[in-house]
Amino acid sequence: MSHRISIRRVAVSALLAGVLLAALVPSMAGAATPRAGYYNGTTAQTAQGLDSSVGFKVFKYGSFNGTVRKVLSVSTKLQLTCASGEVKEDRYLVYIITGGQINKYGKFKWSGNGFSIRGRFTTRTSAKGTLSRTVGDCKAEGVTWTAKRSTGGLPIPS
């Protein structure tokens, strides 16, 4: 019994693997490279009937290391639950000077002043993640969110 490998079979297998890899790489690259602009969305609190939202700005600039993308600002409107059981509305806005960089996988995180956000871009124009906010003994922890790129009511060019 001969165990020879056909050159034709090896060539066809290599070609098929190359085609599959080429098909997967653009979709992975698109998810990891968000477009600059404003993103707005809702949180899991909205689904619970509470008034809640999230928004952030992605900024793109050049550096010695190439093009860098970062989250420049974040705004949220959340319902915080206090130790007494009382629910309070909290609006938070922060401009991120250091940190907030979006890595090559489309992920970002930032925390400070009782607020933290983690996110991942699922496409070039949409993201999802979690956030937490603490003010005194009132908090909202692990709130999930989704956001899409917006232009403040103007149509987005395709």
N, C-alpha and C positions, 0 to 999 in steps of 0.2 A: 504494500500500500504506500503510495507516494504522498508526501505532505508538502508538495510544492505550492507556493503562493503565486497566483496568477498576477502578472504585471497589470493586466487590464483591471482586475478586481481592486488592486491597490490604488490605481489611478482614479477609478470611479469613486472609491471611498474617500480619497483625499479631496476630490472635486466637490463631493457632497458636503463634507465637513467645512470646506471653505465657503460654500454658498450659505450654509446655515450660520456660520460665524458672521459673515457679512450682513446677513439679515438681522441679527441680534444687536450688533454694535451700534447702529444708528439709533435704535429705540432706547438703549441704555444711555447714550450720550445726550439725547434730547431731555430725558428726565433729570439729568444731572446738571443741566445748564439753563437755569431760569432766565426769563426775559426780565430786563429792568422795568420797573414801574410800580404801580400801587396794586395791592392785593387786599380784597375784602371778603369776609365770610362769616359763617355762623359757628356756634359752639354746640356741644351736646346739651347745654342748658336751654337753648332755643327749642330743641325737640321736646323738652320737659315743660314747655309753655312759659318759660322765663325769658325776659328781655335780655339778650346777650349777643355780643358780636366781637369780631377780631379784625384788625387791619394792620398792614405793615407795608413798608416801602423797601424795594430791592434796588440797590444802587450799584452801578458798574463803573469801574475806573481802571486805568492802566497803571502798572507799577513795573519795577525792574524784573519782577518774576512773571510778567504777563498780565493778562486781564484778570481782575479780581472782582468778585461779586460779594456783597454783604447786605445784611438787613440793617437799614439805616435808622428806621423808627418803627415802633410798635404801639398800637392803641387797642385797648380792650374795654368792653363794658360787661361786667360780670355781676352775678348775684352771690354775695358772700354770706355764709352761714356762721353765726356767732355761737359761742359756747352756751349762751342763754337760749338758743333756738331762734333768735331773731334773724331775719334775712335783710341784708342791706345791699343797696346798689353801689357798685364801685366803678368809677371811670379812671383809667390809667393811661398815661401817655409818656413814652420815654424816647429820647433820641440817643442812639447807641453810638458813642464815640469810639470806644475800643471794644473789640470783639464783634460778634455777630457775623463773622465770615462764613460764607457758604462753601463747603468743601467740594471736592470733585465728584462726590456721590450725591450732591444736591441736599446735603444735610446741614442744619445750623442749630445753634443753641445759644442762649444768653440768660444770665440771671443777675439780679441786683435789686436792692431796696424792696424785699418782700415779693418779688415777681420773678418767675422763670418761664421760659418758652423753649420748646424743642420742636423742630419741624423737619420735613423732608418734601422736596418737590417731586411729585408723582409724574408731572409732565412739565413742559416749558412754561406753562401758564397756570398751573394749579399746585397746591401744596396741602399737607395735612400734618397734624401733630398734637401736642398736649401743652397745656399751660397751667400754672398755679399762681395764686395770689394770696398773700397773708397781710392783714392790717390789724394789729393788736391781737385780739382773740377771735377775730373773724377770718374765715378762709374759704377758698375754693381750690381743691387739689385735684390734679390729674384730669382737668377738663379737656376733652378732645375737641378739635376744631378742624374745619376745612375752609380753604380760601381759593379764590380764582382771581386772575389779573383783571383789573377794571380800569376805566378811564374817567370815572366820575360822571357816567351817563352818556358819554360819547361812544360811538361805535368803535370797536377794536378792529384795525385792519388785519386781514388774514395773511 
